[in-house]
């Protein structure tokens, strides 16, 4: 299988990086081909220019490459922190520029305004790994876990990815080394379960 990993965290030594590297190693050890992008390291440009809005407006070679890669991925792994109940801006920009009409979804011909798209992504499964400093009770009761809605319904559900898994590791600032090792073991186990050996 071809699995795409998208990492969005600016600190190289972060738990997010450790999660992404654990997922990467687990997939490679299982015989999968991995397409890996560290958006901050690559200085991905998250700004969607006006000329890219139209379906036929894609010209940037970097974005074309990302679109081609996501179009051939059998699975997707996203790793990012919970910032204000949202992905970091760089990842939101990646969604805007890569998860686009004609690549990730299309609208039905003759659509009368209901705007129900047909998903085009070939990936059947996705995993989203989040880190957070908000306790679970507060996230659920006060905020309603907006990240789950964003990824499960607004992104993957819209694009045809039906098997979506999500893990949130929290409260990161209060975690010790043992807790982080437990989290990384959980990452490894979930990746093995969702994307078994080739």
Phi, psi and omega per residue, in radians:
X1 nan 2.664 3.033
X2 -1.800 2.131 -3.115
X3 -2.092 2.275 3.106
X4 -1.718 2.230 3.048
X5 -1.976 2.207 3.086
X6 -2.056 2.072 -3.139
X7 -1.914 2.306 3.121
X8 -2.329 1.484 3.024
X9 -2.683 2.310 -3.038
X10 -1.315 -0.362 -3.069
X11 -1.640 2.125 -3.096
X12 -1.062 -0.655 -3.105
X13 -1.571 0.290 -3.052
X14 -1.292 2.841 3.020
X15 -1.048 -0.623 3.107
X16 -1.036 -0.730 3.098
X17 -1.132 -0.729 3.113
X18 -1.089 -0.690 3.091
X19 -1.083 -0.839 -3.119
X20 -1.088 -0.731 -3.134
X21 -1.196 -0.633 3.080
X22 -1.115 -0.779 3.099
X23 -1.081 -0.780 -3.138
X24 -1.038 -0.882 -3.128
X25 -1.098 -0.718 -3.140
X26 -1.085 -0.766 3.136
X27 -1.144 -0.782 -3.136
X28 -1.110 -0.721 3.113
X29 -1.125 -0.422 3.109
X30 -1.549 0.025 3.071
X31 1.549 0.254 -3.135
X32 -1.539 2.646 2.958
X33 -1.468 2.300 -3.086
X34 -2.067 2.273 2.986
X35 -1.824 2.040 -3.025
X36 -2.063 2.304 3.046
X37 -2.304 2.152 2.968
X38 -1.750 1.739 -2.974
X39 -1.055 -0.666 3.130
X40 -1.220 -0.797 -3.140
X41 -1.055 -0.669 -3.133
X42 -1.403 -0.091 -3.082
X43 0.932 0.820 3.109
X44 -0.991 2.322 3.123
X45 -1.517 1.924 -3.073
X46 -1.445 -0.053 -3.038
X47 -1.444 2.079 3.105
X48 -1.413 1.912 3.110
X49 -1.290 2.690 -3.085
X50 -0.977 -0.652 -3.086
X51 -1.222 -0.238 3.114
X52 -1.571 -0.144 -3.076
X53 -1.118 -0.731 -3.131
X54 -1.221 2.673 -3.113
X55 -1.010 -0.591 -3.096
X56 -1.679 0.171 -3.037
X57 -1.558 0.098 -3.060
X58 -1.313 2.082 -3.131
X59 -2.294 -0.462 -3.052
X60 -1.166 2.102 -3.094
X61 -1.031 -0.612 3.128
X62 -1.130 -0.749 -3.129
X63 -1.237 -0.667 3.072
X64 -1.020 -0.753 3.117
X65 -1.071 -0.831 3.119
X66 -1.041 -0.738 -3.136
X67 -1.120 -0.747 3.114
X68 -1.104 -0.713 -3.123
X69 -1.163 -0.802 -3.115
X70 -1.184 -0.446 3.129
X71 -1.316 -0.235 3.104
X72 -2.004 0.067 -3.133
X73 -1.350 2.304 3.050
X74 -1.458 -0.324 3.130
X75 -2.678 2.758 -3.090
X76 -2.343 2.385 3.016
X77 -2.179 2.219 3.114
X78 -2.014 2.324 3.133
X79 -2.237 2.114 3.111
X80 -2.847 2.771 3.053
X81 -1.391 2.799 3.016
X82 -1.532 1.892 3.093
X83 -2.022 1.925 3.129
X84 1.028 0.584 3.138
X85 1.271 0.301 -3.080
X86 -2.425 2.890 2.958
X87 -1.233 2.752 3.000
X88 -0.973 2.663 -3.080
X89 -0.968 -0.641 -3.123
X90 -1.089 -0.627 3.116
X91 -1.326 -0.650 3.052
X92 -1.046 -0.711 3.083
X93 -1.133 -0.630 3.072
X94 -1.093 -0.757 3.088
X95 -1.040 -0.850 -3.120
X96 -1.002 -0.698 -3.004
X97 -1.602 -0.466 -3.035
X98 -1.864 -0.713 3.133
X99 -1.482 1.308 -2.919
X100 -2.097 2.856 3.092
X101 -1.020 2.448 -3.137
X102 1.520 -0.311 3.102
X103 -1.924 -0.957 -3.057
X104 -1.795 -0.401 -3.134
X105 -2.809 2.887 3.018
X106 -2.536 2.688 3.072
X107 -1.589 2.564 -3.109
X108 -1.184 2.357 3.111
X109 -1.043 2.354 -3.118
X110 1.445 0.217 3.105
X111 -0.940 2.235 -3.088
X112 -1.659 0.363 3.107
X113 1.876 -0.109 3.127
X114 -1.254 -0.383 3.014
X115 1.112 0.593 3.107
X116 -1.585 1.940 -3.067
X117 -1.488 2.889 3.002
X118 -1.840 2.184 3.136
X119 -1.231 2.437 -3.123
X120 -1.998 -0.204 -3.098
X121 -1.169 2.328 3.137
X122 -1.316 -0.304 -3.122
X123 -1.049 2.326 3.084
X124 -1.681 -0.459 -3.082
X125 -2.254 2.583 3.069
X126 -2.488 2.598 3.017
X127 -2.188 2.337 3.024
X128 -2.020 2.123 3.057
X129 -1.852 2.146 3.110
X130 -2.092 2.592 2.958
X131 -2.021 2.619 -3.086
X132 -2.653 2.720 3.021
X133 -1.947 0.158 3.098
X134 -1.729 2.212 3.091
X135 -1.048 2.630 -3.067
X136 -0.983 -0.753 -3.099
X137 -1.035 -0.790 -3.129
X138 -1.156 -0.751 -3.137
X139 -1.018 -0.819 -3.091
X140 -1.276 -0.862 -3.031
X141 -1.301 -0.718 -3.058
X142 -1.563 -0.774 -3.016
X143 -1.804 -0.366 3.124
X144 1.333 0.292 3.113
X145 0.931 1.155 -3.113
X146 -1.076 -0.494 -3.132
X147 -1.118 -0.619 3.106
X148 -1.099 -0.750 3.130
X149 -1.133 -0.749 3.141
X150 -1.013 -0.937 -3.031
X151 -1.324 -0.821 -3.036
X152 -1.216 -0.783 -3.027
X153 -1.755 -0.872 -2.997
X154 -1.342 -0.550 -3.125
X155 -1.821 -1.251 -3.016
X156 -1.180 -0.737 3.128
X157 -1.046 -0.705 3.136
X158 -1.185 -0.491 -3.032
X159 -1.761 0.137 3.037
X160 1.591 0.109 3.098
X161 -1.539 1.937 -2.961
X162 -1.682 -0.418 -3.089
X163 -1.821 1.629 -3.043
X164 -1.988 2.197 3.113
X165 -2.019 2.584 -3.136
X166 -2.519 2.404 3.042
X167 -2.221 2.415 3.039
X168 -2.113 2.172 3.091
X169 -1.838 2.084 -3.066
X170 -2.642 2.775 -0.104
X171 -1.580 1.981 -2.981
X172 -1.038 -0.775 -3.080
X173 -1.119 -0.337 -3.138
X174 -1.799 0.071 -3.059
X175 -1.496 2.599 3.064
X176 -1.843 3.140 -3.088
X177 -1.052 -0.706 -3.141
X178 -1.089 -0.772 3.131
X179 -1.067 -0.745 -3.141
X180 -1.148 -0.666 3.081
X181 -1.117 -0.692 3.081
X182 -1.076 -0.741 3.118
X183 -1.075 -0.762 -3.124
X184 -1.164 -0.582 3.044
X185 -1.147 -0.666 3.079
X186 -1.113 -0.700 3.078
X187 -1.012 -0.888 -3.122
X188 -1.008 -0.806 -3.113
X189 -1.143 -0.725 3.134
X190 -1.162 -0.748 3.126
X191 -1.071 -0.747 3.112
X192 -1.097 -0.644 -3.122
X193 -1.238 -0.805 -3.076
X194 -1.319 -0.644 -3.123
X195 -2.156 1.339 -3.092
X196 -1.143 2.966 -3.099
X197 -0.955 2.519 3.083
X198 -1.184 nan nan
